[in-house]
Amino acid sequence: MTSNDAIQAFLDGESFAVAGASTNREKYGNKVLRCYLQHDRRVFPLNPRATEIEGEPCYASLADVPEPIHGLSIITPPKITLEVVQEALKAGIRHLWMQPGAENPEAIKLAEAAGASVIHGGPCLLVVLGYREHP
């Protein structure tokens, strides 16, 4: 599968989650969440230290999300990325997008060995979907 095919398969889903969602509007974990919202996508922020982000209920982990997730955007430090990928595979998520800076080689190998599609080392979701900064 080419990178473009993997991106299209990721975006073809109906529900998404953002691991590393942030309450800080300057951080990419917030911008990626807002990008999904700007494009009217069903999205669940994941952050164990928040209860709400950008008006959306926030969940401590994927296991707490009340419905199946098609695609997971990962905006976490690489050490945390491995844990996030393990949790995603356990939850049956097969479309992962590691945003630049979140990549973890061990997590990539683990996900690919489990048959998941992993987008990494390429474009950011903000560029692909088209993100607009709002005040």
N, C-alpha and C positions, 0 to 999 in steps of 0.2 A: 504494500500500500504506500503510495507516495505521500509526502507531507500534506499536499493539498487535499488528497482523498481523506486522510486522517482528520484534517481540520473540518472538512465538510461532514464527515460522519459524526464528529463531535457536535457540531452546530445543528445537526438534524434532530437532536433530541428535544424533549419537551421540558425537562427539569434539570437544573444545575445546582451545584453547591460551590461555595468559595471557601476553601480552607485557608485560614490566615486573613479572613475579613477583618477590617479594622474600623474603629470608630473615628480615627484620625483621617480627615478628608485629604490630607497630603500624601498618605501612604497608598501604595499600589493595591493593597488588599481592600481598600475602600473604593478606589477608582474602578477596579475590575467589577466589583459588586454593582456600582452605579452604571457601568457600561451595560451589564445585563439588564438592569432596570430600564435604561434608556431605550433598549431594543425590545421592551415588553416581554422579556423572558422570565419564566418562573425560576426564581433563584432563592437559595437558602444560605445565609451567611453562617460560617462556622467559626466560633471563637469562644473558648471556655471562660473568658473573663467579661463577656458582654451578654446582655439580655435582649438588646435591640440595636440594630445598625441600619441607618437610613430608613427608618420606619418599618423595617422587616424584623420579625422575631428571629433572634439569633440562637443557635444551637451549640452546645458544648462539643458535640462529636457527631459523626455521621449516623451513629446508632440512634441518636435522638431525633433525627429528621423524620417527620411523620409520613413520608411517601418515598417511593423509589427514586433514585437519582440516576440520570443518564450520564451526565458529564461532570467531572470535578476539576475545577481550576485550583491549582496549588500555588499559593504565594506564601511560602513558609521558608524559614532557614533550612538549608539542606539536611541538617541532622533531624529536624522535625519531619521533613518530607518523607523519609523512610517510614516513620510511624504512620503518617497520613496514608501512604500507599498501602501499607499492610491493612489498615482499617478499611480502605476503599475496596480492596480485593475481597475482604471478608464480607462486605456489604453487597458484593456482586457488581460493582461499578467497573465497566470495561472501557471507558473513555476518560483518559486523564490528560490534563494539559498543565505541564510544569512551566510556569512563567519564568522568564529570564531571572536568574539569581536563586531559583528554588531547586534547580536540578541536583539530583543525587544519583551518581552512577549505579550504586547498589539498588536503589529504588527502581531505576529504569530497568535494570536486568530482571529484578523480581517481577515487575509488572508484565514485561514482555514474555517472560517464561510462563506466566499465568494466562497468556493469551489476550492481555489488555492492549489497547492502542494507546501509545504514549507520545504526545507531542512535546518536544523539548529541543532546546538549542536553536530555536527558530523564532518566528514572529510572536509578538505578544498579542493576546486577545484584544487589547485596546486598539491595536493597529488593524487587525483583521475585521472586527465588527465596526470600528469607527467610534471613537469615544469623543464626547464633547464636554469640556469643562464648563460647569455651570456655577454661578456664584452660590 
